[in-house]
Amino acid sequence: MTALNDPSGVVLPHPLESCTYAVEKAFGSVAAVSAEGLEAERLTQLLGRSQKLIAQAQAFTMRIAAAADKADVARSQGAMSTADLMASTFGHDRGEAARMLKTATSLEDSATQEAMARGELAMGQVQVIARTMGGLPKELSDDQREAAETTLIVDAKRLTLKDLRRRADRIADVFAPDKVDEREQQTLAGRERAARAKTEFWMLDQRDGTYKGGFVIPELHADMVKTLLDGIAPPRRDHLRPEEIDALGERTHVQRMGLAFLELIEHLPSDKLPVGSTTLTVNFDHSQLVSGIGAATLSTGTRISINEVRRLACELNLIPMVFDGESLPMDFGRPQRLFTRWQKLAIANRDGGCTFPGCSRPPNWCEVHHGRIPWAEGGRTDLKDGVLLCNLHHHVVHEGWTVRFALDGYPEYLPPKSVDFRQRPRRNQRWNARQAPSC
């Protein structure tokens, strides 16, 4: 920091240093003082004023950060960047520090920065304005840019953050009112393309009967999901079963939304979804359903209690599938080349996924292969001829591996002699952990 000298030659602190010392001292003097005892009106006033103080403090930090970045202070302190220096000096998140610095440098000496320094704008509002100003057409005059910024500052004081974003999308009404709809459409279309490019979904097996996960999805789809979940689990409705009430006690909104998500999943119309195997089958003996004792196996190999099966039987449309019986209604012989949805469902239930040795891909990743005789060579489109193969192993089989069916009805694979001269049959070991349902 630059120090100042008075006429006597005494080194004085910089005004920004003096401000920092004064604020630190003031906050330190009330650190242990409780707010209890203040009446509601005074607490409300303090709440608003304290939030203005936060905005002013952030504006102060941004000004210091921008100066430090311009002077390349980080290099002299052995840090990789100003954001890294900020993260190391007081527990900042580096990403958050980088965003703050970007905002600070883009709004340096601007009306928005001054408004924030007066405590009139919060960080979220400032970031919306900074992003909007950065995206304005380069051909705008200084007067047009100033008018746009002034409009956003005024509107920010009366709008919610979400509404301010919507207002910013139509800021062209300030400098090009005849093209505001066109510009908004272009802005939204670009944002939607970017959102789809960022879209991701992940799930992680926690090995305790639960999965956790996360996703990034476009705003449109987020609103669709949230509307569905809010409809299933509004705050004043209770869809929990008694055992869940006992387990959870008083339910939080997050818990209610989680249970609503389960209900949404259970009621997805699989026949309306895009092509592919989207049906999860549950395999169990009818006697277990009647007695309420035992467990069932999903087509993925997961085991669930018969209690859960009985609940599903009450709430969902279960399709009975009889094993070891006559399968003629599902067989089509030569006239039809492709396996039907119902044939695929039956084969998926039998195979549980890709049947190639060592592969664990689930049924919905697989295709049905004519296992006995290729259709082009006279094979039949019958249940007993179909086997599930993922795309990779479907290609492998067509490149020299031979499929044959063992006595128990499950497929085995014989490698080409170049892989194993003796061509010993191999089997997916999934069958060691699965039992064919008896009814």
Solvent accessible surface area in square Angstrom, and as a share of the most:
residue,aa,sasa,rsa
1,M,147,0.66
2,T,97,0.56
3,A,55,0.42
4,L,78,0.39
5,N,109,0.56
6,D,44,0.23
7,P,149,0.94
8,S,88,0.57
9,G,51,0.49
10,V,85,0.49
11,V,100,0.57
12,L,72,0.36
13,P,61,0.38
14,H,45,0.20
15,P,80,0.50
16,L,41,0.20
17,E,46,0.21
18,S,46,0.30
19,C,59,0.35
20,T,48,0.28
21,Y,124,0.47
22,A,61,0.47
23,V,69,0.40
24,E,106,0.48
25,K,162,0.68
26,A,59,0.46
27,F,120,0.50
28,G,50,0.48
29,S,81,0.52
30,V,80,0.46
31,A,87,0.67
32,A,106,0.82
33,V,106,0.61
34,S,75,0.48
35,A,58,0.45
36,E,156,0.70
37,G,85,0.81
38,L,48,0.24
39,E,105,0.47
40,A,79,0.61
41,E,121,0.54
42,R,125,0.46
43,L,75,0.37
44,T,93,0.54
45,Q,102,0.45
46,L,86,0.43
47,L,115,0.57
48,G,35,0.33
49,R,159,0.58
50,S,46,0.29
51,Q,106,0.47
52,K,97,0.41
53,L,94,0.47
54,I,104,0.53
55,A,4,0.03
56,Q,66,0.29
57,A,56,0.44
58,Q,48,0.22
59,A,2,0.02
60,F,49,0.21
61,T,50,0.29
62,M,5,0.02
63,R,104,0.38
64,I,45,0.23
65,A,7,0.05
66,A,4,0.03
67,A,57,0.44
68,A,19,0.14
69,D,57,0.29
70,K,151,0.64
71,A,72,0.56
72,D,69,0.36
73,V,51,0.29
74,A,4,0.03
75,R,184,0.67
76,S,86,0.56
77,Q,120,0.53
78,G,73,0.70
79,A,25,0.19
80,M,179,0.80
81,S,35,0.23
82,T,6,0.03
83,A,4,0.03
84,D,37,0.19
85,L,29,0.15
86,M,21,0.09
87,A,24,0.19
88,S,86,0.56
89,T,95,0.55
90,F,179,0.75
91,G,76,0.73
92,H,53,0.24
93,D,84,0.43
94,R,115,0.42
95,G,29,0.27
96,E,82,0.37
97,A,0,0.00
98,A,34,0.26
99,R,139,0.51
100,M,13,0.06
101,L,21,0.11
102,K,153,0.65
103,T,10,0.06
104,A,0,0.00
105,T,63,0.36
106,S,71,0.46
107,L,8,0.04
108,E,65,0.29
109,D,124,0.64
110,S,21,0.14
111,A,45,0.35
112,T,0,0.00
113,Q,24,0.11
114,E,95,0.43
115,A,0,0.00
116,M,2,0.01
117,A,33,0.26
118,R,127,0.46
119,G,6,0.06
120,E,62,0.28
121,L,2,0.01
122,A,53,0.41
123,M,26,0.12
124,G,24,0.23
125,Q,31,0.14
126,V,1,0.00
127,Q,54,0.24
128,V,6,0.03
129,I,0,0.00
130,A,11,0.09
131,R,152,0.55
132,T,22,0.13
133,M,17,0.08
134,G,67,0.64
135,G,63,0.61
136,L,15,0.07
137,P,27,0.17
138,K,191,0.81
139,E,137,0.61
140,L,22,0.11
141,S,55,0.35
142,D,119,0.61
143,D,111,0.57
144,Q,63,0.28
145,R,76,0.28
146,E,112,0.50
147,A,41,0.32
148,A,0,0.00
149,E,18,0.08
150,T,69,0.40
151,T,35,0.20
152,L,0,0.00
153,I,15,0.08
154,V,84,0.48
155,D,11,0.06
156,A,1,0.01
157,K,114,0.48
158,R,164,0.60
159,L,40,0.20
160,T,86,0.50
161,L,67,0.33
162,K,106,0.45
163,D,68,0.35
164,L,0,0.00
165,R,95,0.35
166,R,89,0.33
167,R,47,0.17
168,A,9,0.07
169,D,16,0.08
170,R,85,0.31
171,I,9,0.05
172,A,4,0.03
173,D,58,0.30
174,V,47,0.27
175,F,28,0.12
176,A,14,0.11
177,P,91,0.57
178,D,122,0.63
179,K,98,0.42
180,V,14,0.08
181,D,94,0.48
182,E,97,0.43
183,R,69,0.25
184,E,39,0.17
185,Q,110,0.49
186,Q,102,0.45
187,T,56,0.32
188,L,64,0.32
189,A,23,0.18
190,G,25,0.24
191,R,103,0.38
192,E,105,0.47
193,R,165,0.60
194,A,46,0.35
195,A,23,0.18
196,R,165,0.60
197,A,88,0.68
198,K,137,0.58
199,T,64,0.37
200,E,98,0.44
201,F,133,0.55
202,W,118,0.41
203,M,114,0.51
204,L,96,0.48
205,D,58,0.30
206,Q,78,0.35
207,R,210,0.77
208,D,102,0.53
209,G,81,0.78
210,T,65,0.38
211,Y,130,0.49
212,K,103,0.44
213,G,45,0.44
214,G,20,0.19
215,F,115,0.48
216,V,69,0.40
217,I,52,0.26
218,P,15,0.10
219,E,91,0.41
220,L,114,0.57
221,H,66,0.29
222,A,37,0.29
223,D,71,0.37
224,M,108,0.48
225,V,49,0.28
226,K,111,0.47
227,T,95,0.55
228,L,93,0.46
229,L,18,0.09
230,D,51,0.26
231,G,45,0.43
232,I,34,0.17
233,A,7,0.06
234,P,34,0.21
235,P,97,0.61
236,R,234,0.85
237,R,124,0.45
238,D,79,0.41
239,H,83,0.37
240,L,21,0.11
241,R,78,0.28
242,P,100,0.63
243,E,99,0.44
244,E,32,0.14
245,I,63,0.32
246,D,120,0.62
247,A,85,0.66
248,L,62,0.31
249,G,39,0.37
250,E,165,0.74
251,R,59,0.22
252,T,77,0.45
253,H,86,0.39
254,V,119,0.68
255,Q,61,0.27
256,R,47,0.17
257,M,31,0.14
258,G,35,0.34
259,L,37,0.18
260,A,2,0.01
261,F,92,0.38
262,L,95,0.47
263,E,56,0.25
264,L,30,0.15
265,I,86,0.44
266,E,48,0.22
267,H,95,0.42
268,L,90,0.45
269,P,69,0.43
270,S,34,0.22
271,D,93,0.48
272,K,159,0.67
273,L,75,0.38
274,P,110,0.69
275,V,155,0.89
276,G,60,0.57
277,S,28,0.18
278,T,57,0.33
279,T,41,0.24
280,L,97,0.48
281,T,17,0.10
282,V,37,0.21
283,N,16,0.08
284,F,40,0.17
285,D,46,0.24
286,H,113,0.50
287,S,76,0.49
288,Q,42,0.19
289,L,41,0.20
290,V,100,0.57
291,S,67,0.43
292,G,18,0.17
293,I,135,0.68
294,G,38,0.36
295,A,30,0.23
296,A,0,0.00
297,T,22,0.13
298,L,22,0.11
299,S,3,0.02
300,T,72,0.42
301,G,34,0.32
302,T,73,0.42
303,R,150,0.55
304,I,37,0.19
305,S,59,0.38
306,I,3,0.01
307,N,106,0.54
308,E,62,0.28
309,V,2,0.01
310,R,101,0.37
311,R,37,0.13
312,L,23,0.11
313,A,36,0.28
314,C,116,0.70
315,E,82,0.37
316,L,50,0.25
317,N,149,0.77
318,L,76,0.38
319,I,100,0.51
320,P,119,0.75
321,M,57,0.26
322,V,123,0.71
323,F,47,0.20
324,D,146,0.76
325,G,48,0.46
326,E,130,0.58
327,S,41,0.27
328,L,119,0.59
329,P,111,0.70
330,M,53,0.24
331,D,31,0.16
332,F,80,0.33
333,G,4,0.03
334,R,95,0.35
335,P,128,0.80
336,Q,59,0.26
337,R,147,0.54
338,L,130,0.65
339,F,13,0.05
340,T,39,0.22
341,R,101,0.37
342,W,113,0.40
343,Q,0,0.00
344,K,85,0.36
345,L,12,0.06
346,A,14,0.11
347,I,1,0.01
348,A,3,0.03
349,N,2,0.01
350,R,54,0.20
351,D,0,0.00
352,G,3,0.03
353,G,0,0.00
354,C,0,0.00
355,T,0,0.00
356,F,17,0.07
357,P,27,0.17
358,G,77,0.74
359,C,10,0.06
360,S,100,0.64
361,R,81,0.30
362,P,41,0.26
363,P,9,0.06
364,N,87,0.45
365,W,156,0.55
366,C,22,0.13
367,E,66,0.30
368,V,23,0.13
369,H,16,0.07
370,H,23,0.10
371,G,6,0.06
372,R,112,0.41
373,I,91,0.46
374,P,52,0.33
375,W,66,0.23
376,A,94,0.73
377,E,131,0.59
378,G,39,0.38
379,G,2,0.02
380,R,118,0.43
381,T,0,0.00
382,D,4,0.02
383,L,28,0.14
384,K,119,0.50
385,D,9,0.04
386,G,0,0.00
387,V,0,0.00
388,L,6,0.03
389,L,0,0.00
390,C,2,0.01
391,N,80,0.41
392,L,100,0.50
393,H,25,0.11
394,H,32,0.14
395,H,104,0.46
396,V,36,0.21
397,V,12,0.07
398,H,121,0.54
399,E,135,0.60
400,G,38,0.36
401,W,35,0.12
402,T,71,0.41
403,V,16,0.09
404,R,112,0.41
405,F,36,0.15
406,A,25,0.19
407,L,192,0.96
408,D,84,0.43
409,G,34,0.33
410,Y,32,0.12
411,P,0,0.00
412,E,27,0.12
413,Y,0,0.00
414,L,33,0.17
415,P,0,0.00
416,P,30,0.19
417,K,127,0.54
418,S,108,0.69
419,V,80,0.46
420,D,14,0.07
421,F,162,0.68
422,R,176,0.64
423,Q,59,0.26
424,R,126,0.46
425,P,60,0.38
426,R,99,0.36
427,R,55,0.20
428,N,6,0.03
429,Q,111,0.49
430,R,44,0.16
431,W,17,0.06
432,N,117,0.60
433,A,96,0.75
434,R,32,0.12
435,Q,167,0.74
436,A,71,0.55
437,P,22,0.14
438,S,76,0.49
439,C,59,0.35
